[in-house]
Amino acid sequence: MVKDQLPAFSSSLSSIVHCPAAWQRESCNSSSQAIPVIGAVGGALINSYFIDHYQDLARAHFTIRRLERTHGEQPIREAYRRL
């Protein structure tokens, strides 16, 4: 199924980066080579956002667990409900 979609994706990508004139080929070639780099940078940026988000969640979770061990589960839950 994915293999069937690859030619369509490739042709649509080549139409975006298509360079009709000979003098444009060098800039066109460099722009087509930049596409994977842009994708890699975008993917790394999204991954860093997810990592930051889940680290914040884990920090909050374990802070609450530490408070529950120190002060007991019931007072912490009551304080949370009051928020």
Secondary structure, DSSP 8 states (H G I E B T S, - for coil): -HHHHHHHHHHHHHHHS---SGGGHHHHHHHHHHHHHHHHHHHHHHHHHHHHHHHHHHHHHHHHHHHHHHH-HHHHHHHHHH-
